[in-house]
């Protein structure tokens, strides 16, 4: 007669379940963090494109005497991502796209190119990765547009 020893295997199911659950949950959190990072990158890129569009349509954004970063450009980015920071707003002449315009030249002249750079620091959501110091990722986005001439005012 063979006698089974069920009593000695009673706790093994719980241990095996936990050993398989840990990698499964790590994979789920990795998928969530990756998709959230992609969402934040797309949101930042859209916000910077909206800010470049605003800069192209705002006649006071690059006028002499005004700063190159108007409140409208900054609010266009920060309405979508409040913690995002604008790192640079540069205006370029169409003949030279490597050296930003500066000084007393008219920045918002028709044909000039405005380029806006923004950054956002992303911390993963998973509690497994939150305590390490290097687990922050800086997302960045750049958008540029050509400033169009305004139509003449009707008389």
C-alpha positions in Angstrom: 0.0 0.0 0.0 1.4 3.4 -1.1 0.7 6.2 1.3 0.9 9.8 -0.2 2.5 12.5 1.9 0.3 15.5 1.1 1.2 17.2 4.4 4.8 17.9 3.4 3.8 19.8 0.2 1.1 21.9 1.7 2.9 25.3 1.6 4.7 24.8 -1.7 1.9 26.2 -3.8 2.1 29.5 -2.0 5.8 29.7 -2.4 5.6 28.8 -6.1 2.8 31.3 -6.6 4.9 34.1 -5.1 8.0 33.1 -7.1 6.0 33.5 -10.4 4.0 36.5 -9.2 7.1 38.7 -8.7 8.4 38.6 -12.3 4.8 38.9 -13.6 4.2 42.1 -11.5 7.6 43.5 -12.5 6.7 43.0 -16.2 3.3 44.6 -15.7 4.9 47.7 -14.0 7.5 47.8 -16.8 4.7 47.9 -19.4 2.9 50.6 -17.4 6.0 52.8 -17.0 7.0 52.4 -20.6 3.6 53.4 -21.9 3.3 56.3 -19.5 6.7 57.5 -20.6 5.6 57.3 -24.3 2.4 59.2 -23.4 4.4 62.0 -21.6 6.8 62.3 -24.6 3.9 62.7 -27.0 2.2 65.2 -24.7 5.5 67.2 -24.4 6.0 67.2 -28.2 2.4 68.4 -28.7 2.8 71.1 -26.1 6.0 72.4 -27.7 4.4 72.4 -31.2 1.5 74.4 -29.8 4.0 76.9 -28.2 5.8 77.2 -31.6 2.5 77.9 -33.3 1.7 80.5 -30.7 5.1 82.1 -31.1 4.5 82.3 -34.9 1.1 84.0 -34.3 2.1 86.3 -31.4 3.4 89.6 -32.7 4.8 90.6 -29.3 6.7 87.3 -28.7 9.9 88.4 -30.4 9.6 92.2 -30.6 12.6 94.3 -29.6 12.6 95.1 -25.9 10.6 92.1 -25.0 12.2 88.9 -23.8 12.3 86.0 -26.2 10.2 83.9 -23.8 6.7 85.5 -23.6 4.2 84.4 -21.1 2.0 82.9 -23.8 4.8 80.6 -25.0 5.4 79.4 -21.5 1.7 78.9 -20.7 1.2 77.0 -24.0 3.6 74.3 -22.8 2.6 74.4 -19.1 -1.1 74.0 -19.6 -0.5 70.4 -20.8 2.5 69.6 -18.6 2.8 72.0 -15.6 6.2 70.7 -14.5 7.7 71.1 -18.0 10.4 73.7 -18.4 11.3 75.6 -21.5 15.0 75.3 -22.1 15.4 77.6 -25.1 13.5 79.9 -27.5 15.6 80.9 -30.4 14.8 82.9 -33.5 16.8 82.3 -36.7 17.1 84.3 -40.0 16.2 82.2 -43.0 19.6 82.7 -44.5 21.5 81.4 -41.4 19.8 78.6 -39.4 22.8 78.0 -37.2 23.3 81.3 -35.4 20.3 82.6 -33.4 19.3 86.2 -33.8 19.9 88.5 -31.0 20.4 92.1 -30.0 18.2 94.8 -31.5 17.1 92.9 -34.6 13.5 92.3 -35.1 13.0 88.7 -34.0 9.4 88.3 -35.2 10.0 89.4 -38.8 8.2 87.5 -41.5 10.3 84.6 -42.7 12.3 84.1 -39.5 12.2 80.7 -37.9 11.3 80.2 -34.2 12.6 77.1 -32.4 11.4 76.1 -28.9 13.0 73.4 -26.7 11.4 72.0 -23.6 12.3 69.3 -21.1 10.3 67.2 -18.5 11.7 65.0 -15.8 9.9 61.6 -15.6 10.1 59.4 -12.5 8.8 55.9 -13.0 5.6 54.9 -11.2 6.7 51.5 -10.1 7.6 51.4 -6.4 10.4 48.9 -7.2 12.4 51.6 -9.1 11.5 54.7 -7.2 14.2 54.5 -4.5 17.2 54.5 -6.8 18.8 57.8 -7.6 19.3 57.3 -11.3 15.7 56.3 -12.1 14.7 59.7 -13.5 14.5 60.2 -17.2 14.6 63.6 -18.8 12.3 63.8 -21.8 13.0 66.6 -24.3 11.1 68.0 -27.3 11.9 70.5 -30.0 9.6 72.3 -32.4 10.1 75.0 -35.0 8.0 77.0 -37.4 8.4 79.7 -39.9 6.9 83.1 -39.0 4.4 84.2 -41.6 3.7 87.8 -42.6 0.6 89.4 -41.2 -2.0 90.6 -43.8 -2.2 94.3 -44.1 -4.9 96.0 -42.0 -8.0 97.1 -43.9 -8.4 100.8 -44.4 
